Amino acid sequence: MKNFIQERLFEERDLPYRDFNAKLIPTVDKDSMIGVRIPAIRKIAKEVAKEDAPSFLSNTRYQFYEEKMLSGMVIGYAKMDFEEQLTHIEDFIPKIDNWSVCDSFCTGLKSTKKHQKEMWQFIQPYAGSNEEYKARFAAVMLLNYFVNETYIQQTLALLDSIQNGKFYTQMAVAWAISICYIKFPEITEAYLKTSSQDTFTYNKALQKIIESNRIDHGIKDKIRAMKRK
């Protein structure tokens, strides 16, 4: 199946897109990129998930960035019970080595909406990880599935604890805090006033709030005044 999947991916190759995408994901060697747009990868992932997901997921060697992206998507699309899916998620997380695969993977784990309690427990160890993309996985899962009335306080507390000093972790935490502010401004503002988050991540969260089109200009001035020196 591996050769067949590679052939399918190369059929969708777009070299100018590869060059553009490589600039956005500097931690990935351009030579390991085929140059396939996300919608095309999703289409192939849906086909694989429907036809033979177990066989595909048993192949743990990835020659190309798009193959890894595809695997993450297949885990999200495949029909399986949640415990089985968690096993595949656990196996896949250590293979994540860039923000793009991480974020697309998390976005595809829609079953989390039906299994919030189980996923909440599952992500706890990753939130405390010193490894950049394990902790980013936790932060992106939080912003995708746990910024709601049930979990907002717990989410902010967990985000505050994610402090491994790694850039792509910090950026995800800042992004998540900004989403919390957009959806729950009063609760998140109260959190920001007592946050122990590191200064870089804290200020980056404020920047992302200010950059949002969903925040009034008057509020943005207040947020600017909260910046740490």
Secondary structure, 3 states (H helix, E strand, C coil): CHHHHHHHHHHCCCHHHHHHHHHHCCCCCHHHCCCCCHHHHHHHHHHHHHHHHHHHHCCCCCCCHHHHHHHHHHHHHCCCCHHHHHHHHHHHHHHCCCHHHHHHHHHCCHHHHHCHHHHHHHHHHHHCCCCHHHHHHHHHHHHHHCCCCCCHHHHHHHHHHCCCCCHHHHHHHHHHHHHHHHHCHHHHHHHHHHCCCCHHHHHHHHHHHHHCCCCCHHHHHHHHCCCCC
